[in-house]
């Protein structure tokens, strides 16, 4: 008889509001003495050398949450995690502001590093969000094009 | 059935969503893209290169061979650029 493995429930939020990395990290670690590693990744909007005044992020409400949950479920199946939080913002985001947060907690560093990296690679290519650039004058410009290197970064996880 | 469009697919078609009754010969996602493309210039522009269009049925990614079946909601969009 196999003992069922108790799996953690990831925290997943899709929101226009900002988030606080330290608050989200503390949410996973407070009161715990079994966590040995926390990897937190945050993705920020950059100004592309002054040519960009904002990114406007469009998303598919409903599917965004569901797809992030699917990806998080794969990470939880693959690595022994004690906590996993993902927050993805939408709407207009200015240079220097946060776009996305992944926090992975585990007993040891490898699982935390790898799970956070896996989450980001799949968020980039599978989560239904699209970025549109606003130029220095605030005018909407083109849609950001998907990068082949992001697809390559995602597919490396299935080669292992 | 509800169709939803995002990003430049939405802009080129000129609407975010619509309810459509599909003809019986539209069986797969690929059939749907071919059929939509001939509806008017906006669809033709959005779906000019159907191979790049990503598709979700009932909020789950599918490939173009997928049968539509009794889908409630089909979404068409460009490759994703979140994260």
Interface residues (C-beta under 8 A of the other chain):
Chain A: X43 X57 X58 X59 X60 X62 X63 X66 X67 X88 X99 X100 X120 X123 X124 X125 X126 X127 X128 X129 X130 X131 X132 X143 X144 X145 X146 X150
Chain B: X4 X6 X7 X8 X56 X59 X60 X61 X75 X77 X78 X79 X80 X81 X82 X83
